[in-house]
Amino acid sequence: MAAAAPIPEEAPHIPVLLRPLLAAVAPVEGVWLDGTLGAGGYSRGLLKAGADKVIGLDRDPLALEMAADWAMPYGDRVQLVQGVFSELDEAATGLNGVVLDLGVSSMQLDLADRGFSFMRDGPLDMRMSQEGRSAADIVNEAEESELADILYLYGEERASRRIAKAILRERATAPIMTTLRLAEIVEGCLPRSKPGQAHPATRSFQALRIAVNDEYGELVGGLEAAERALKPGGQLAVVTFHSVEDRMVKRFLTARSGGGGGGSRHAPEVLRNAPQFTVKSRKAIGPDPRELAENPRSRSAKLRVATRTDAAPGTTDKKAMGMPMLKGKS
């Protein structure tokens, strides 16, 4: 069994849960797809652990541009592809493994002009692909009810209606075009945060980022695409960063592994198709003390791993998965 590779020292950002991920999927061999290339930490970890080839997929063209230099020494062992989770099976099938990291890239957070962070002043953008509707478009054009629903469903923000009302009031004076102006508006609607607590705008920024990039829709599509792309015995590893994502992944894998409850004395057991996955562990893997010390942003991360069977791909009930959905969207 191949030993888990150390975290690549040359990576500009530490990939979350890399050590336990490599240990859970060992031995690493064959062709893998890294669905969130980012700074390349997972891809390089997989290559060093024994993967013959890694397909690095990312919707952000900047990630692919930055990867060109580090990928060059690997030659044809690295293939770079621009694309989204839901289309990953168009990049390759018959894969030995798929890794999906659902967090926003540190690279994106660190660049003020990408508009992801309330800690740096920049244009209110948040588009991972750098195309389509931006956060500024939503904030300045959406109706109050839609804004409130986005903040509540995607950010679990209890003050969503108060914040939405304040946004409409402020945008009537002047368009809200920068991250710091939006952060100030949100802060003005909430109690001052205590030391150690998250910034008051954290949930609102998360909600807008999810809406801009259709992250929940892409998560469902990505899990389905991974199911189509993996060969029997292939492994799926998913790293989540908040409770909604983890719930969706857990329910998907539970349903696909034959779980979800049986019949009762009032209703016969429903006949199910053969399971598409076997789950490595019912309990998610979290960071150990060493990782928490090295990388504080890993504190909320959870890893789930499953192995593909030879059963045909299934269908997905988004509502049963716990996917938050805006009114009028399915």
C-alpha positions as CSV (number, residue, x, y, z in Angstrom):
1,M,0.0,0.0,0.0
2,A,1.4,3.4,-1.0
3,A,2.2,5.8,1.8
4,A,0.3,9.0,2.0
5,A,2.4,11.7,0.4
6,P,3.4,14.8,2.4
7,I,1.8,18.1,1.6
8,P,3.7,19.6,-1.4
9,E,6.1,22.1,0.0
10,E,6.1,24.2,-3.2
11,A,2.3,24.8,-3.1
12,P,1.5,28.4,-2.3
13,H,-1.5,27.4,-0.2
14,I,-2.0,24.3,2.0
15,P,-4.7,22.0,0.5
16,V,-7.2,21.1,3.3
17,L,-7.3,17.5,4.5
18,L,-4.7,16.3,2.0
19,R,-3.0,13.9,4.3
20,P,-6.2,12.1,5.5
21,L,-7.5,12.1,1.9
22,L,-4.5,10.4,0.5
23,A,-4.5,7.9,3.4
24,A,-8.2,7.1,2.8
25,V,-7.8,6.4,-0.9
26,A,-4.4,4.7,-0.9
27,P,-3.0,3.1,-2.9
28,V,-3.2,6.0,-5.4
29,E,-2.8,4.8,-8.9
30,G,-4.1,5.2,-12.5
31,V,-5.9,8.4,-13.7
32,W,-7.4,10.9,-11.3
33,L,-9.4,14.0,-11.8
34,D,-9.0,17.0,-9.5
35,G,-12.3,18.9,-9.9
36,T,-11.0,22.1,-8.2
37,L,-7.4,22.6,-9.5
38,G,-6.9,25.9,-7.7
39,A,-3.2,26.2,-6.7
40,G,-2.6,22.6,-7.5
41,G,-2.1,21.2,-4.0
42,Y,-4.4,18.1,-4.4
43,S,-3.1,17.4,-7.9
44,R,0.5,17.4,-6.8
45,G,-0.3,15.4,-3.8
46,L,-2.0,12.7,-6.0
47,L,1.0,12.7,-8.4
48,K,3.5,12.3,-5.6
49,A,1.4,9.5,-4.0
50,G,1.5,7.5,-7.2
51,A,-1.2,8.6,-9.7
52,D,-0.1,8.0,-13.3
53,K,-1.9,11.1,-14.5
54,V,-4.1,13.9,-13.0
55,I,-6.6,15.8,-15.0
56,G,-6.8,19.3,-13.3
57,L,-10.2,20.8,-13.8
58,D,-11.2,24.4,-12.8
59,R,-13.8,26.9,-14.0
60,D,-11.4,29.7,-13.2
61,P,-9.1,30.5,-16.1
62,L,-6.6,32.1,-13.7
63,A,-6.1,28.8,-12.0
64,L,-5.2,27.1,-15.3
65,E,-2.9,30.0,-16.2
66,M,-1.1,29.8,-12.9
67,A,-0.8,26.0,-13.2
68,A,1.2,26.1,-16.4
69,D,4.5,26.6,-14.7
70,W,4.3,23.9,-12.0
71,A,2.6,21.4,-14.3
72,M,5.3,21.6,-17.0
73,P,7.9,19.3,-15.3
74,Y,5.2,16.6,-15.1
75,G,4.7,16.5,-18.8
76,D,1.8,14.5,-20.0
77,R,1.1,13.3,-16.4
78,V,-0.9,16.5,-16.0
79,Q,-3.8,17.6,-18.2
80,L,-5.4,21.0,-17.6
81,V,-9.0,21.5,-18.5
82,Q,-11.4,24.5,-18.0
83,G,-14.8,23.4,-16.9
84,V,-17.3,22.9,-14.1
85,F,-18.1,20.0,-11.8
86,S,-21.3,19.1,-13.6
87,E,-19.4,18.5,-16.8
88,L,-16.3,16.6,-15.4
89,D,-17.3,13.4,-17.2
90,E,-16.8,15.2,-20.5
91,A,-13.1,15.6,-19.6
92,A,-12.7,11.9,-19.0
93,T,-14.3,8.6,-18.0
94,G,-13.0,5.3,-16.7
95,L,-11.3,7.2,-13.9
96,N,-9.6,5.7,-10.9
97,G,-10.5,8.6,-8.7
98,V,-12.2,12.0,-8.4
99,V,-11.5,14.7,-5.8
100,L,-13.9,17.6,-5.3
101,D,-12.9,20.4,-3.0
102,L,-16.0,22.6,-2.4
103,G,-14.2,25.6,-0.7
104,V,-13.4,28.9,-2.3
105,S,-9.8,29.0,-3.3
106,S,-7.4,31.0,-1.1
107,M,-6.0,32.3,-4.4
108,Q,-9.4,33.9,-5.1
109,L,-9.9,35.3,-1.6
110,D,-6.4,36.9,-1.7
111,L,-7.0,38.8,-4.9
112,A,-9.0,41.9,-4.1
113,D,-10.1,42.4,-7.7
114,R,-12.0,39.1,-7.7
115,G,-14.4,40.5,-5.1
116,F,-14.8,37.4,-2.9
117,S,-13.5,38.9,0.4
118,F,-15.0,41.5,2.7
119,M,-11.5,42.0,4.2
120,R,-10.2,43.7,1.0
121,D,-11.8,46.4,-1.0
122,G,-12.5,45.5,-4.6
123,P,-15.2,45.2,-7.2
124,L,-18.2,43.2,-6.0
125,D,-17.7,40.3,-8.4
126,M,-17.3,36.7,-7.0
127,R,-17.5,35.0,-10.4
128,M,-15.2,31.9,-10.4
129,S,-15.4,31.6,-14.1
130,Q,-15.1,35.4,-14.6
131,E,-18.2,35.2,-16.8
132,G,-21.9,35.7,-16.3
133,R,-23.9,37.5,-13.6
134,S,-21.8,39.0,-10.8
135,A,-22.6,39.7,-7.2
136,A,-23.0,43.3,-8.0
137,D,-25.6,42.4,-10.6
138,I,-27.6,40.5,-8.0
139,V,-27.2,43.1,-5.2
140,N,-28.3,45.9,-7.5
141,E,-31.0,44.2,-9.6
142,A,-32.7,41.5,-7.5
143,E,-36.0,42.1,-5.8
144,E,-36.0,42.4,-2.1
145,S,-37.7,39.0,-1.6
146,E,-35.2,37.3,-3.9
147,L,-32.2,38.9,-2.0
148,A,-33.7,37.9,1.3
149,D,-34.2,34.3,0.1
150,I,-30.6,34.1,-1.2
151,L,-29.2,35.3,2.1
152,Y,-31.4,33.0,4.2
153,L,-31.2,29.8,2.1
154,Y,-27.6,30.0,0.9
155,G,-26.0,31.8,3.9
156,E,-28.4,30.7,6.7
157,E,-28.5,34.4,7.6
158,R,-31.4,35.0,10.1
159,A,-31.4,38.8,9.5
160,S,-31.8,38.2,5.8
161,R,-34.9,40.4,5.4
162,R,-33.4,43.3,7.4
163,I,-30.2,43.1,5.3
164,A,-32.2,42.9,2.0
165,K,-34.3,46.0,3.0
166,A,-31.1,47.9,3.8
167,I,-29.5,46.9,0.5
168,L,-32.5,48.2,-1.4
169,R,-32.5,51.5,0.6
170,E,-28.8,52.0,0.0
171,R,-28.8,51.1,-3.7
172,A,-31.5,53.7,-4.3
173,T,-28.9,56.3,-3.4
174,A,-26.1,54.8,-5.4
175,P,-25.2,51.4,-6.9
176,I,-23.4,49.0,-4.5
177,M,-20.3,48.2,-6.5
178,T,-17.6,47.3,-3.9
179,T,-17.0,44.6,-1.3
180,L,-16.4,47.0,1.5
181,R,-19.5,49.0,0.9
182,L,-21.6,45.9,1.0
183,A,-19.8,44.7,4.1
184,E,-20.6,48.0,5.8
185,I,-24.3,47.8,4.9
186,V,-24.5,44.3,6.4
187,E,-22.5,45.2,9.5
188,G,-25.0,48.1,10.1
189,C,-27.8,45.5,10.3
190,L,-26.2,43.2,12.8
191,P,-24.9,43.4,16.4
192,R,-21.2,44.1,16.7
193,S,-19.3,40.8,16.6
194,K,-17.4,39.7,19.8
195,P,-13.7,38.7,19.8
196,G,-13.3,35.3,18.1
197,Q,-16.6,35.5,16.3
198,A,-16.9,35.5,12.5
199,H,-17.2,38.8,10.7
200,P,-20.9,39.9,10.5
201,A,-20.8,39.8,6.7
202,T,-19.5,36.2,6.5
203,R,-22.9,34.6,5.9
204,S,-24.0,37.2,3.4
205,F,-20.9,37.0,1.3
206,Q,-21.1,33.2,1.3
207,A,-24.7,33.3,0.2
208,L,-23.9,35.7,-2.7
209,R,-20.9,33.6,-3.8
210,I,-23.1,30.4,-3.9
211,A,-25.8,32.2,-5.9
212,V,-23.3,33.7,-8.4
213,N,-21.6,30.4,-9.1
214,D,-24.7,28.1,-8.6
215,E,-22.5,26.1,-6.2
216,Y,-25.3,23.8,-4.9
217,G,-26.5,23.0,-8.4
218,E,-22.9,22.3,-9.4
219,L,-22.4,20.1,-6.4
220,V,-25.3,17.9,-7.3
221,G,-24.2,17.8,-10.9
222,G,-20.6,17.1,-9.9
223,L,-21.6,14.1,-7.8
224,E,-23.7,12.8,-10.7
225,A,-20.9,13.4,-13.2
226,A,-18.3,11.7,-10.9
227,E,-20.6,8.7,-10.7
228,R,-20.6,8.5,-14.5
229,A,-16.9,9.1,-14.8
230,L,-15.6,6.6,-12.2
231,K,-14.7,3.0,-13.2
232,P,-15.8,0.2,-10.9
233,G,-13.5,0.4,-7.9
234,G,-12.8,4.1,-8.5
235,Q,-12.9,6.4,-5.5
236,L,-14.7,9.6,-4.9
237,A,-13.4,12.0,-2.3
238,V,-15.3,15.2,-1.4
239,V,-14.1,18.0,1.0
240,T,-16.9,20.3,2.3
241,F,-16.7,23.4,4.4
242,H,-20.1,24.0,5.8
243,S,-23.1,22.0,7.1
244,V,-25.3,22.4,4.0
245,E,-22.7,21.0,1.6
246,D,-21.8,18.1,4.0
247,R,-25.5,17.2,4.4
248,M,-26.0,17.1,0.6
249,V,-22.9,14.9,0.1
250,K,-23.8,12.6,3.0
251,R,-27.4,12.2,1.7
252,F,-26.2,11.5,-1.8
253,L,-23.8,8.9,-0.7
254,T,-26.3,7.3,1.7
255,A,-28.9,7.0,-1.0
256,R,-26.4,5.7,-3.6
257,S,-25.0,3.1,-1.1
258,G,-28.4,1.6,-0.5
259,G,-29.1,3.5,2.7
260,G,-32.1,5.8,3.5
261,G,-34.2,3.4,5.5
262,G,-36.3,0.4,4.6
263,G,-40.0,-0.5,4.9
264,S,-42.2,-0.6,8.0
265,R,-45.2,-2.6,9.2
266,H,-47.4,0.0,7.5
267,A,-45.6,0.1,4.2
268,P,-43.6,-2.6,2.4
269,E,-39.9,-2.0,1.7
270,V,-39.3,-0.3,-1.6
271,L,-37.3,-2.2,-4.1
272,R,-34.1,-0.4,-4.8
273,N,-31.5,-0.5,-7.6
274,A,-28.1,-2.0,-6.8
275,P,-26.0,0.6,-4.9
276,Q,-23.6,2.7,-7.0
277,F,-21.2,3.3,-4.1
278,T,-19.9,1.8,-1.0
279,V,-19.1,4.3,1.7
280,K,-15.7,4.0,3.4
281,S,-16.9,5.5,6.7
282,R,-20.3,6.7,7.8
283,K,-18.6,9.4,9.8
284,A,-16.9,12.3,8.0
285,I,-13.1,12.8,8.5
286,G,-12.1,16.1,10.0
287,P,-8.7,17.8,10.6
288,D,-6.3,16.5,13.2
289,P,-4.5,18.8,15.7
290,R,-1.5,19.1,13.5
291,E,-3.6,20.3,10.5
292,L,-5.5,22.8,12.7
293,A,-2.2,24.3,13.8
294,E,-0.8,24.4,10.2
295,N,-4.0,25.6,8.5
296,P,-6.8,27.2,10.7
297,R,-9.2,27.4,7.7
298,S,-9.4,23.6,7.9
299,R,-11.4,23.8,11.2
300,S,-14.8,23.4,9.4
301,A,-13.7,21.0,6.7
302,K,-15.1,17.5,6.4
303,L,-14.0,14.7,4.1
304,R,-16.2,11.9,2.8
305,V,-14.9,9.0,0.7
306,A,-16.8,6.3,-1.3
307,T,-15.9,3.6,-3.8
308,R,-17.8,3.1,-7.1
309,T,-19.5,-0.2,-7.8
310,D,-20.4,-1.5,-11.2
311,A,-24.1,-0.5,-10.9
312,A,-25.6,1.8,-13.5
313,P,-25.7,5.5,-12.5
314,G,-28.8,6.6,-10.6
315,T,-31.2,9.6,-10.5
316,T,-31.0,12.3,-7.9
317,D,-33.8,13.9,-5.8
318,K,-32.4,17.3,-5.0
319,K,-35.0,17.9,-2.3
320,A,-34.2,14.7,-0.6
321,M,-30.5,15.7,-0.7
322,G,-31.4,18.8,1.3
323,M,-30.4,21.2,-1.5
324,P,-31.6,24.7,-0.7
325,M,-33.6,26.0,-3.7
326,L,-34.9,29.5,-4.5
327,K,-38.6,29.9,-5.4
328,G,-39.2,29.1,-9.1
329,K,-36.0,27.2,-9.5
330,S,-35.6,23.4,-9.6
